[in-house]
Amino acid sequence: MKIDLENVLPRDIEKRSFEIITQEMNPPIPEDDKAPIIKRVIHTSADFEYANTLCFSKDVVKKTLEQLKNGACIVTDTQMGKAGINKKSLAKFGGEVYCFMSDDDVAQIAKENGTTRATASMDKAALLQKPIIFAIGNAPTALVRLYELIQEGKINPALIIGVPVGFVNVIQSKELIMSLDIPYIVARGRKGGSNVAAAICNALLYMLDEER
């Protein structure tokens, strides 16, 4: 059996992938500031459904880029999500990536309070004295706790990326975030994941790199 393969150099594979994504989008999406995020999520997942399910609050991209320029940090709910974010790009603007899920104090607090580590890690993140972008790709309980902290006036996130994947409380937790008057990027429905959360962060960072 003969298979025709495209002759693409390694450095051009990503560029060619994005060209294919643009060609196959049906219907095409507007080429606005949300397009690079949508396309990078599709590139990461090979799932065109994200073109319809990714939801953006008003002016969220513009607002988030300004926060990143001013040194906003990113908090994830998994080490995988943290690993996937381009830390060099973030560091150019003075930002860092945190994940508190493996911290001993978080594990202890979760045990004492009968909650998940994700819930306890959001409480720890709320103590950071800096603008925070929350990139949640795994734990709906993290989104629920963020909702509570916002309602209690204990935190004012620069952005919540709400893309946990799964079946239990996933849809409901995302809807809670979208009910708030805060900047958000949410993948409506059951789909998502730490790789999607990292892809959204990287799309924003690469947009800043292109401005420089």
N, CA, C and O of each residue as an XYZ file, in Angstrom:
848
protein
N       0.839     -1.192      0.000
C       0.000      0.000      0.000
C       0.879      1.248      0.000
O       1.793      1.368      0.815
N       0.601      2.171     -0.911
C       1.365      3.414     -0.990
C       0.587      4.530     -0.316
O      -0.602      4.716     -0.578
N       1.249      5.258      0.536
C       0.633      6.399      1.222
C       1.389      7.659      0.835
O       2.610      7.724      0.976
N       0.673      8.651      0.354
C       1.289      9.920     -0.010
C       1.414     10.804      1.227
O       0.419     11.161      1.858
N       2.640     11.143      1.555
C       2.906     11.981      2.717
C       3.364     13.362      2.277
O       4.091     13.508      1.295
N       2.927     14.372      3.023
C       3.401     15.726      2.742
C       4.866     15.832      3.127
O       5.287     15.325      4.167
N       5.631     16.492      2.285
C       7.047     16.724      2.579
C       7.169     18.039      3.338
O       7.324     19.105      2.742
N       7.096     17.942      4.672
C       7.118     19.127      5.528
C       8.303     19.030      6.472
O       8.480     18.025      7.161
N       9.113     20.077      6.499
C      10.254     20.104      7.413
C       9.760     20.199      8.854
O       8.701     20.775      9.102
N      10.511     19.641      9.812
C      10.066     19.667     11.214
C       9.687     21.048     11.706
O       8.694     21.200     12.418
N      10.473     22.073     11.333
C      10.188     23.430     11.822
C       8.909     24.015     11.237
O       8.385     25.010     11.739
N       8.399     23.377     10.149
C       7.208     23.903      9.483
C       5.934     23.119      9.808
O       4.853     23.458      9.326
N       6.066     22.073     10.624
C       4.906     21.208     10.885
C       3.784     21.976     11.581
O       2.620     21.857     11.201
N       4.136     22.768     12.606
C       3.085     23.512     13.306
C       2.410     24.518     12.379
O       1.185     24.647     12.382
N       3.211     25.228     11.589
C       2.644     26.203     10.648
C       1.685     25.520      9.682
O       0.593     26.025      9.419
N       2.094     24.375      9.160
C       1.238     23.641      8.217
C      -0.019     23.140      8.914
O      -1.099     23.138      8.324
N       0.115     22.718     10.163
C      -1.051     22.253     10.922
C      -2.091     23.358     11.061
O      -3.287     23.123     10.890
N      -1.622     24.570     11.373
C      -2.553     25.687     11.522
C      -3.193     26.060     10.188
O      -4.346     26.488     10.156
N      -2.469     25.904      9.103
C      -3.046     26.144      7.775
C      -4.174     25.149      7.495
O      -5.222     25.518      6.964
N      -3.949     23.892      7.856
C      -4.985     22.856      7.648
C      -6.202     23.152      8.508
O      -7.336     23.029      8.046
N      -5.973     23.544      9.765
C      -7.085     23.881     10.662
C      -7.921     25.010     10.059
O      -9.149     24.938     10.042
N      -7.254     26.046      9.567
C      -7.972     27.185      8.963
C      -8.771     26.740      7.749
O      -9.905     27.176      7.554
N      -8.187     25.879      6.939
C      -8.862     25.399      5.728
C     -10.082     24.539      6.057
O     -11.089     24.591      5.352
N      -9.992     23.759      7.113
C     -11.048     22.791      7.413
C     -12.121     23.322      8.359
O     -13.113     22.635      8.604
N     -11.946     24.529      8.896
C     -12.969     25.112      9.761
C     -14.249     25.322      8.958
O     -14.251     26.021      7.945
N     -15.320     24.718      9.416
C     -16.589     24.833      8.691
C     -17.748     24.907      9.681
O     -18.096     23.917     10.325
N     -18.353     26.124      9.792
C     -18.027     27.336      9.044
C     -16.760     27.984      9.571
O     -16.336     27.694     10.690
N     -16.140     28.869      8.769
C     -14.940     29.570      9.242
C     -15.273     30.436     10.453
O     -16.398     30.916     10.592
N     -14.292     30.631     11.325
C     -14.498     31.511     12.467
C     -13.958     32.895     12.138
O     -13.052     33.017     11.314
N     -14.494     33.942     12.763
C     -13.956     35.289     12.532
C     -12.483     35.347     12.925
O     -12.088     34.772     13.939
N     -11.679     36.031     12.136
C     -10.253     36.161     12.448
C     -10.050     37.331     13.406
O      -9.431     38.336     13.060
N     -10.586     37.180     14.623
C     -10.436     38.207     15.647
C      -9.417     37.748     16.688
O      -8.679     36.792     16.450
N      -9.372     38.421     17.840
C      -8.343     38.056     18.821
C      -8.611     36.727     19.522
O      -7.751     36.224     20.245
N      -9.806     36.152     19.312
C     -10.091     34.835     19.900
C      -9.617     33.695     18.997
O      -9.422     32.573     19.465
N      -9.432     33.977     17.712
C      -9.093     32.931     16.747
C      -7.805     32.181     17.087
O      -7.796     30.954     16.992
N      -6.715     32.852     17.480
C      -5.493     32.095     17.810
C      -5.683     31.121     18.962
O      -5.040     30.072     19.005
N      -6.565     31.466     19.897
C      -6.822     30.582     21.035
C      -7.614     29.365     20.574
O      -7.263     28.228     20.892
N      -8.665     29.607     19.833
C      -9.492     28.504     19.328
C      -8.654     27.549     18.479
O      -8.748     26.332     18.632
N      -7.844     28.099     17.591
C      -7.046     27.270     16.691
C      -5.983     26.474     17.450
O      -5.712     25.322     17.109
N      -5.376     27.082     18.480
C      -4.364     26.340     19.232
C      -4.994     25.210     20.041
O      -4.386     24.150     20.193
N      -6.190     25.418     20.557
C      -6.882     24.335     21.265
C      -7.214     23.201     20.294
O      -7.060     22.026     20.627
N      -7.664     23.556     19.103
C      -7.938     22.525     18.088
C      -6.646     21.816     17.701
O      -6.636     20.597     17.525
N      -5.562     22.565     17.570
C      -4.268     21.975     17.238
C      -3.831     20.973     18.308
O      -3.263     19.928     17.992
N      -4.095     21.293     19.560
C      -3.723     20.425     20.677
C      -4.586     19.174     20.754
O      -4.100     18.096     21.098
N      -5.867     19.321     20.435
C      -6.835     18.241     20.653
C      -7.307     17.538     19.380
O      -7.880     16.450     19.445
N      -7.064     18.165     18.215
C      -7.606     17.685     16.939
C      -9.132     17.585     16.983
O      -9.729     16.735     16.323
N      -9.746     18.460     17.765
C     -11.193     18.440     17.966
C     -11.782     19.788     17.554
O     -11.639     20.784     18.264
N     -12.447     19.804     16.393
C     -13.000     21.049     15.864
C     -14.229     21.520     16.637
O     -14.690     22.643     16.433
N     -14.765     20.682     17.518
C     -15.938     21.084     18.288
C     -15.638     22.281     19.189
O     -16.545     23.023     19.564
N     -14.376     22.463     19.532
C     -14.013     23.600     20.383
C     -14.317     24.937     19.721
O     -14.461     25.945     20.413
N     -14.418     24.964     18.407
C     -14.779     26.207     17.724
C     -16.158     26.685     18.164
O     -16.448     27.880     18.115
N     -17.003     25.758     18.591
C     -18.363     26.095     19.018
C     -18.525     26.139     20.534
O     -19.406     26.833     21.043
N     -17.681     25.404     21.261
C     -17.906     25.275     22.700
C     -17.044     26.208     23.552
O     -17.360     26.427     24.721
N     -15.968     26.759     22.998
C     -15.171     27.712     23.765
C     -15.950     29.017     23.914
O     -16.373     29.615     22.924
N     -16.132     29.446     25.148
C     -16.897     30.654     25.446
C     -15.968     31.705     26.059
O     -15.130     31.393     26.905
N     -16.132     32.943     25.621
C     -15.257     34.028     26.044
C     -16.093     35.165     26.631
O     -17.094     35.576     26.044
N     -15.678     35.667     27.789
C     -16.335     36.852     28.329
C     -15.928     38.075     27.495
O     -14.981     38.013     26.711
N     -16.628     39.146     27.668
C     -16.423     40.345     26.857
C     -14.997     40.888     27.031
O     -14.524     41.093     28.149
N     -14.335     41.111     25.902
C     -12.990     41.715     25.864
C     -11.971     40.939     26.687
O     -10.995     41.520     27.161
N     -12.179     39.644     26.865
C     -11.307     38.873     27.767
C      -9.874     38.781     27.258
O      -8.934     38.818     28.053
N      -9.695     38.664     25.958
C      -8.334     38.527     25.434
C      -7.549     39.812     25.662
O      -6.418     39.775     26.147
N      -8.136     40.926     25.319
C      -7.478     42.225     25.518
C      -7.140     42.442     26.994
O      -6.030     42.857     27.327
N      -8.090     42.162     27.863
C      -7.869     42.354     29.302
C      -6.764     41.437     29.825
O      -5.931     41.857     30.629
N      -6.760     40.190     29.369
C      -5.771     39.226     29.872
C      -4.370     39.561     29.376
O      -3.406     39.424     30.129
N      -4.238     39.993     28.133
C      -2.917     40.365     27.627
C      -2.328     41.511     28.437
O      -1.126     41.534     28.700
N      -3.160     42.448     28.829
C      -2.683     43.548     29.670
C      -2.228     43.047     31.037
O      -1.220     43.509     31.571
N      -2.973     42.105     31.597
C      -2.587     41.535     32.892
C      -1.257     40.784     32.780
O      -0.413     40.877     33.671
N      -1.073     40.045     31.693
C       0.178     39.318     31.498
C       1.352     40.285     31.342
O       2.437     40.038     31.869
N       1.136     41.372     30.628
C       2.190     42.383     30.473
C       2.604     42.955     31.818
O       3.748     43.373     32.004
N       1.667     42.969     32.751
C       1.930     43.532     34.074
C       2.359     42.487     35.099
O       2.332     42.739     36.304
N       2.758     41.306     34.607
C       3.341     40.312     35.499
C       2.381     39.332     36.134
O       2.713     38.723     37.151
N       1.189     39.160     35.558
C       0.247     38.184     36.115
C       0.872     36.795     36.141
O       1.633     36.424     35.247
N       0.537     36.032     37.184
C       1.004     34.656     37.315
C      -0.121     33.679     36.975
O      -1.293     34.053     36.921
N       0.250     32.444     36.753
C      -0.714     31.406     36.382
C      -0.715     30.327     37.458
O       0.342     29.863     37.885
N      -1.904     29.933     37.890
C      -2.066     28.832     38.841
C      -2.835     27.716     38.146
O      -3.921     27.941     37.611
N      -2.270     26.511     38.155
C      -2.928     25.365     37.536
C      -3.409     24.387     38.607
O      -3.016     24.474     39.771
N      -4.257     23.465     38.194
C      -4.742     22.439     39.120
C      -4.102     21.086     38.869
O      -4.515     20.088     39.458
N      -3.091     21.037     37.996
C      -2.343     19.794     37.779
C      -0.890     20.123     37.444
O      -0.590     21.177     36.883
N      -0.006     19.211     37.796
C       1.388     19.363     37.403
C       1.534     19.244     35.883
O       2.424     19.852     35.288
N       0.654     18.457     35.264
C       0.685     18.322     33.813
C       0.401     19.664     33.140
O       1.073     20.053     32.185
N      -0.607     20.359     33.658
C      -0.923     21.669     33.106
C       0.232     22.628     33.273
O       0.572     23.373     32.353
N       0.836     22.610     34.450
C       1.991     23.469     34.709
C       3.126     23.157     33.742
O       3.754     24.064     33.196
N       3.386     21.868     33.534
C       4.486     21.453     32.658
C       4.269     21.914     31.221
O       5.232     22.179     30.500
N       3.010     22.011     30.803
C       2.721     22.331     29.415
C       2.754     23.806     29.072
O       2.692     24.166     27.897
N       2.852     24.673     30.081
C       2.834     26.116     29.846
C       4.249     26.612     29.567
O       5.200     26.204     30.233
N       4.380     27.486     28.589
C       5.682     28.018     28.203
C       6.157     29.034     29.239
O       5.778     30.205     29.203
N       6.984     28.566     30.150
C       7.417     29.406     31.268
C       8.392     30.496     30.842
O       8.433     31.565     31.452
N       9.182     30.232     29.791
C      10.112     31.254     29.317
C       9.361     32.465     28.776
O       9.750     33.607     29.021
N       8.289     32.209     28.043
C       7.491     33.320     27.512
C       6.848     34.108     28.639
O       6.797     35.337     28.598
N       6.354     33.392     29.654
C       5.716     34.055     30.785
C       6.726     34.868     31.586
O       6.420     35.968     32.044
N       7.933     34.326     31.753
C       8.965     34.985     32.555
C       9.417     36.302     31.942
O       9.885     37.184     32.661
N       9.287     36.452     30.631
C       9.660     37.705     29.977
C       8.903     38.892     30.557
O       9.376     40.027     30.512
N       7.723     38.615     31.101
C       6.877     39.687     31.627
C       6.816     39.654     33.157
O       6.024     40.370     33.771
N       7.665     38.811     33.766
C       7.731     38.762     35.221
C       6.775     37.786     35.869
O       6.618     37.804     37.090
N       6.128     36.926     35.083
C       5.161     35.972     35.628
C       5.768     34.610     35.933
O       6.824     34.257     35.408
N       5.094     33.854     36.782
C       5.488     32.490     37.130
C       4.265     31.585     37.057
O       3.124     32.047     37.053
N       4.535     30.275     37.001
C       3.460     29.280     37.031
C       3.529     28.515     38.343
O       4.597     28.063     38.756
N       2.373     28.373     38.995
C       2.294     27.654     40.266
C       1.303     26.490     40.151
O       0.295     26.573     39.450
N       1.622     25.417     40.856
C       0.658     24.341     41.111
C       0.890     23.867     42.535
O       1.974     23.388     42.868
N      -0.120     24.002     43.368
C       0.008     23.677     44.790
C      -0.531     22.292     45.136
O      -0.585     21.924     46.309
N      -0.926     21.532     44.136
C      -1.609     20.267     44.380
C      -0.756     19.248     45.145
O      -1.297     18.420     45.878
N       0.558     19.302     44.982
C       1.436     18.327     45.638
C       2.018     18.837     46.944
O       2.799     18.136     47.588
N       1.650     20.043     47.344
C       2.209     20.620     48.566
C       1.689     19.893     49.805
O       0.511     19.543     49.877
N       2.563     19.671     50.767
C       2.186     18.949     51.984
C       1.092     19.678     52.761
O       0.176     19.049     53.292
N       1.191     21.007     52.825
C       0.184     21.745     53.591
C      -1.186     21.672     52.931
O      -2.208     21.658     53.618
N      -1.213     21.627     51.611
C      -2.484     21.487     50.891
C      -3.099     20.123     51.174
O      -4.300     20.019     51.420
N      -2.286     19.086     51.139
C      -2.780     17.734     51.440
C      -3.330     17.661     52.861
O      -4.366     17.040     53.098
N      -2.637     18.293     53.805
C      -3.059     18.263     55.207
C      -4.374     19.014     55.403
O      -5.267     18.532     56.099
N      -4.494     20.192     54.793
C      -5.721     20.986     54.921
C      -6.902     20.252     54.292
O      -8.004     20.243     54.840
N      -6.660     19.640     53.140
C      -7.732     18.891     52.475
C      -8.210     17.742     53.357
O      -9.409     17.475     53.448
N      -7.258     17.062     54.008
C      -7.616     15.944     54.881
C      -8.403     16.429     56.093
O      -9.408     15.828     56.473
N      -7.940     17.514     56.691
C      -8.609     18.051     57.886
C     -10.016     18.555     57.579
O     -10.926     18.400     58.392
N     -10.191     19.158     56.405
C     -11.483     19.756     56.052
C     -12.396     18.808     55.280
O     -13.553     19.134     55.016
N     -11.882     17.645     54.920
C     -12.681     16.697     54.155
C     -13.004     17.182     52.764
O     -14.084     16.912     52.238
N     -12.049     17.915     52.151
C     -12.243     18.428     50.798
C     -11.225     17.799     49.864
O     -10.405     16.985     50.288
N     -11.275     18.172     48.604
C     -10.266     17.724     47.650
C      -9.022     18.612     47.749
O      -9.079     19.727     48.268
N      -7.919     18.105     47.251
C      -6.703     18.918     47.194
C      -6.908     20.123     46.278
O      -6.354     21.196     46.516
N      -7.697     19.937     45.244
C      -7.948     21.045     44.319
C      -8.621     22.199     45.043
O      -8.281     23.361     44.822
N      -9.574     21.878     45.907
C     -10.244     22.918     46.698
C      -9.248     23.625     47.600
O      -9.205     24.854     47.640
N      -8.451     22.858     48.320
C      -7.464     23.441     49.236
C      -6.414     24.251     48.491
O      -5.935     25.265     48.998
N      -6.056     23.809     47.293
C      -5.030     24.537     46.539
C      -5.543     25.894     46.070
O      -4.758     26.831     45.925
N      -6.841     26.010     45.832
C      -7.402     27.309     45.459
C      -7.365     28.274     46.640
O      -7.139     29.471     46.464
N      -7.591     27.745     47.855
C      -7.480     28.580     49.052
C      -6.049     29.102     49.210
O      -5.844     30.260     49.573
N      -5.073     28.252     48.939
C      -3.676     28.689     49.042
C      -3.361     29.728     47.967
O      -2.669     30.710     48.234
N      -3.865     29.512     46.759
C      -3.621     30.460     45.674
C      -4.220     31.825     45.970
O      -3.683     32.851     45.552
N      -5.332     31.835     46.691
C      -6.009     33.091     47.013
C      -5.141     33.986     47.894
O      -5.411     35.181     48.014
N      -4.113     33.429     48.506
C      -3.225     34.206     49.379
C      -2.114     34.908     48.611
O      -1.411     35.746     49.174
N      -1.946     34.578     47.335
C      -0.899     35.212     46.529
C      -1.222     36.696     46.333
O      -2.353     37.059     46.008
N      -0.240     37.521     46.532
C      -0.432     38.964     46.415
C      -0.015     39.438     45.023
O       0.914     40.232     44.877
N      -0.708     38.943     44.016
C      -0.394     39.311     42.635
C      -1.576     38.930     41.751
O      -2.397     38.106     42.153
N      -1.683     39.511     40.556
C      -2.760     39.106     39.642
C      -2.610     37.631     39.268
O      -1.508     37.164     38.982
N      -3.722     36.908     39.275
C      -3.660     35.465     39.031
C      -4.577     35.067     37.878
O      -5.737     35.472     37.809
N      -4.016     34.262     36.978
C      -4.785     33.572     35.951
C      -4.912     32.125     36.407
O      -3.906     31.441     36.595
N      -6.133     31.659     36.585
C      -6.367     30.271     36.984
C      -6.611     29.436     35.731
O      -7.510     29.725     34.942
N      -5.795     28.394     35.560
C      -5.931     27.500     34.415
C      -6.354     26.130     34.937
O      -5.517     25.320     35.337
N      -7.662     25.883     34.927
C      -8.232     24.679     35.530
C      -8.640     23.705     34.424
O      -9.571     23.965     33.661
N      -7.920     22.574     34.355
C      -8.181     21.616     33.289
C      -8.620     20.248     33.768
O      -8.890     19.361     32.959
N      -8.696     20.069     35.098
C      -8.982     18.727     35.605
C     -10.075     18.681     36.662
O     -10.928     17.794     36.634
N     -10.057     19.639     37.604
C     -10.881     19.507     38.811
C     -12.044     20.497     38.844
O     -11.831     21.692     39.050
N     -13.257     20.017     38.646
C     -14.409     20.920     38.790
C     -14.523     21.493     40.199
O     -15.061     22.585     40.379
N     -14.022     20.767     41.201
C     -14.081     21.300     42.564
C     -13.241     22.574     42.702
O     -13.538     23.427     43.538
N     -12.203     22.699     41.889
C     -11.411     23.935     41.889
C     -12.256     25.099     41.398
O     -12.201     26.191     41.964
N     -13.038     24.874     40.349
C     -13.909     25.939     39.843
C     -14.983     26.305     40.867
O     -15.290     27.482     41.060
N     -15.545     25.301     41.514
C     -16.574     25.572     42.523
C     -15.989     26.404     43.662
O     -16.627     27.342     44.140
N     -14.772     26.060     44.097
C     -14.153     26.818     45.181
C     -13.826     28.239     44.738
O     -13.981     29.179     45.517
N     -13.379     28.405     43.505
C     -13.119     29.753     42.990
C     -14.402     30.578     42.975
O     -14.394     31.758     43.326
N     -15.498     29.952     42.567
C     -16.805     30.629     42.582
C     -17.123     31.111     43.998
O     -17.551     32.249     44.191
N     -16.912     30.246     44.975
C     -17.203     30.614     46.374
C     -16.298     31.745     46.852
O     -16.763     32.686     47.494
N     -15.013     31.655     46.543
C     -14.065     32.680     46.972
C     -14.389     34.040     46.349
O     -14.249     35.076     46.999
N     -14.814     34.027     45.110
C     -15.199     35.280     44.448
C     -16.448     35.850     45.105
O     -16.524     37.048     45.375
N     -17.425     34.988     45.360
C     -18.661     35.430     46.003
C     -18.400     35.997     47.399
O     -19.095     36.907     47.850
N     -17.393     35.450     48.073
C     -17.037     35.911     49.421
C     -16.136     37.144     49.396
O     -15.786     37.677     50.449
N     -15.762     37.595     48.208
C     -14.900     38.762     48.088
C     -13.460     38.518     48.483
O     -12.742     39.459     48.819
N     -13.025     37.260     48.446
C     -11.673     36.913     48.884
C     -10.669     36.849     47.739
O      -9.465     36.735     47.965
N     -11.172     36.924     46.514
C     -10.277     36.839     45.360
C     -10.930     37.523     44.166
O     -12.152     37.521     44.018
N     -10.087     38.108     43.319
C     -10.565     38.764     42.099
C      -9.644     38.347     40.951
O      -8.701     39.069     40.626
N      -9.903     37.209     40.344
C      -8.970     36.666     39.349
C      -8.810     37.573     38.128
O      -9.748     38.249     37.706
N      -7.593     37.567     37.573
C      -7.361     38.245     36.306
C      -8.069     37.502     35.177
O      -8.510     38.110     34.202
N      -8.171     36.192     35.318
C      -8.833     35.338     34.325
C      -9.044     33.968     34.936
O      -8.201     33.482     35.689
N     -10.172     33.341     34.611
C     -10.362     31.925     34.908
C     -10.509     31.172     33.594
O     -11.426     31.424     32.813
N      -9.589     30.245     33.369
C      -9.703     29.314     32.250
C     -10.350     28.068     32.824
O      -9.714     27.316     33.562
N     -11.608     27.850     32.489
C     -12.382     26.751     33.047
C     -12.604     25.656     32.028
O     -13.572     25.693     31.269
N     -11.704     24.673     32.006
C     -11.813     23.603     31.010
C     -11.606     22.211     31.615
O     -10.957     21.367     30.998
N     -12.150     21.956     32.823
C     -12.015     20.594     33.353
C     -12.758     19.595     32.468
O     -13.764     19.929     31.841
N     -12.250     18.376     32.428
C     -12.843     17.323     31.611
C     -13.480     16.289     32.515
O     -12.980     16.032     33.610
N     -14.581     15.688     32.074
C     -15.173     14.621     32.868
C     -16.678     14.627     32.867
O     -17.314     15.221     31.997
N     -17.253     13.946     33.871
C     -18.682     13.692     33.891
C     -19.381     14.156     35.162
O     -20.589     14.392     35.145
N     -18.646     14.292     36.265
C     -19.272     14.632     37.546
C     -19.040     16.108     37.860
O     -17.909     16.533     38.095
N     -20.110     16.872     37.859
C     -20.089     18.302     38.196
C     -19.260     19.163     37.256
O     -18.994     20.326     37.561
N     -18.852     18.620     36.134
C     -18.027     19.375     35.188
C     -18.840     20.478     34.513
O     -18.442     21.643     34.523
N     -19.965     20.110     33.934
C     -20.806     21.090     33.240
C     -21.289     22.157     34.214
O     -21.257     23.349     33.907
N     -21.735     21.723     35.385
C     -22.287     22.663     36.371
C     -21.241     23.663     36.852
O     -21.538     24.848     37.008
N     -20.009     23.187     37.089
C     -18.962     24.077     37.591
C     -18.590     25.138     36.554
O     -18.297     26.283     36.898
N     -18.607     24.747     35.304
C     -18.309     25.711     34.242
C     -19.395     26.774     34.143
O     -19.108     27.955     33.947
N     -20.639     26.343     34.280
C     -21.750     27.293     34.217
C     -21.687     28.281     35.388
O     -22.044     29.449     35.232
N     -21.235     27.817     36.557
C     -21.079     28.711     37.704
C     -20.116     29.850     37.361
O     -20.396     31.015     37.645
N     -18.988     29.507     36.753
C     -17.990     30.524     36.405
C     -18.558     31.512     35.389
O     -18.307     32.714     35.482
N     -19.313     31.015     34.435
C     -19.864     31.910     33.406
C     -20.999     32.778     33.932
O     -21.429     33.713     33.258
N     -21.481     32.477     35.121
C     -22.543     33.301     35.714
C     -21.970     34.525     36.431
O     -22.718     35.405     36.857
N     -20.636     34.579     36.562
C     -19.990     35.660     37.290
C     -19.543     36.772     36.352
O     -19.315     36.551     35.163
N     -19.425     37.962     36.908
C     -18.944     39.111     36.140
C     -17.426     39.196     36.275
O     -16.893     40.118     36.892
N     -16.747     38.222     35.689
C     -15.283     38.156     35.730
C     -14.784     37.722     34.349
O     -15.553     37.167     33.565
N     -13.508     37.968     34.044
C     -12.954     37.469     32.781
C     -12.863     35.936     32.802
O     -12.349     35.353     33.756
N     -13.359     35.299     31.756
C     -13.274     33.836     31.686
C     -13.120     33.364     30.253
O     -13.544     34.024     29.304
N     -12.495     32.192     30.130
C     -12.519     31.389     28.909
C     -12.915     29.994     29.356
O     -12.186     29.351     30.111
N     -14.049     29.531     28.902
C     -14.625     28.274     29.380
C     -14.966     27.380     28.190
O     -15.494     27.843     27.178
N     -14.655     26.088     28.330
C     -15.061     25.095     27.330
C     -16.368     24.475     27.801
O     -16.376     23.588     28.654
N     -17.453     24.942     27.246
C     -18.767     24.475     27.684
C     -18.924     22.974     27.393
O     -18.480     22.481     26.356
N     -19.555     22.275     28.314
C     -19.759     20.838     28.121
C     -18.750     20.010     28.891
O     -18.121     20.494     29.832
N     -18.599     18.756     28.482
C     -17.766     17.808     29.222
C     -16.307     17.810     28.807
O     -15.454     17.316     29.543
N     -16.012     18.354     27.646
C     -14.653     18.253     27.122
C     -13.717     19.281     27.746
O     -14.147     20.321     28.246
N     -12.427     18.961     27.703
C     -11.405     19.848     28.234
C     -10.163     19.054     28.556
O      -9.850     18.070     27.885
N      -9.450     19.482     29.590
C      -8.258     18.769     30.012
C      -7.113     19.716     30.295
O      -7.137     20.880     29.895
N      -6.104     19.203     30.991
C      -4.940     20.010     31.335
C      -4.201     20.488     30.087
O      -3.654     21.590     30.066
N      -4.189     19.649     29.044
C      -3.528     20.061     27.802
C      -4.259     21.238     27.157
O      -3.627     22.107     26.556
N      -5.578     21.267     27.281
C      -6.360     22.366     26.726
C      -6.115     23.642     27.533
O      -5.971     24.722     26.961
N      -6.068     23.517     28.846
C      -5.779     24.677     29.693
C      -4.414     25.267     29.348
O      -4.272     26.484     29.232
N      -3.412     24.407     29.187
C      -2.071     24.880     28.831
C      -2.062     25.514     27.440
O      -1.377     26.511     27.214
N      -2.813     24.941     26.520
C      -2.859     25.486     25.160
C      -3.429     26.901     25.148
O      -2.948     27.759     24.408
N      -4.440     27.144     25.955
C      -5.033     28.479     26.031
C      -4.021     29.465     26.596
O      -3.869     30.571     26.075
N      -3.330     29.070     27.658
C      -2.284     29.925     28.230
C      -1.207     30.238     27.192
O      -0.797     31.389     27.043
N      -0.759     29.223     26.485
C       0.304     29.430     25.501
C      -0.151     30.294     24.348
O       0.621     31.110     23.845
N      -1.388     30.133     23.920
C      -1.902     30.981     22.844
C      -1.831     32.445     23.235
O      -1.438     33.290     22.431
N      -2.208     32.746     24.464
C      -2.142     34.126     24.956
C      -0.692     34.615     25.016
O      -0.402     35.746     24.626
N       0.206     33.776     25.498
C       1.614     34.157     25.602
C       2.240     34.373     24.238
O       3.035     35.297     24.060
N       1.894     33.533     23.270
C       2.458     33.681     21.931
C       1.919     34.933     21.245
O       2.609     35.534     20.421
N       0.704     35.324     21.577
C       0.173     36.572     21.047
C       0.996     37.759     21.553
O       1.238     38.714     20.814
N       1.419     37.694     22.800
C       2.277     38.746     23.351
C       3.647     38.734     22.685
O       4.209     39.790     22.396
N       4.186     37.540     22.441
C       5.490     37.428     21.773
C       5.447     38.077     20.400
O       6.411     38.717     19.978
N       4.337     37.912     19.709
C       4.211     38.490     18.368
C       4.138     40.007     18.398
O       4.475     40.671     17.417
N       3.694     40.556     19.531
C       3.620     42.014     19.660
C       4.988     42.635     19.879
O       5.197     43.809     19.574
N       5.931     41.842     20.411
C       7.234     42.398     20.792
C       8.116     42.664     19.580
O       9.245     43.132     19.730
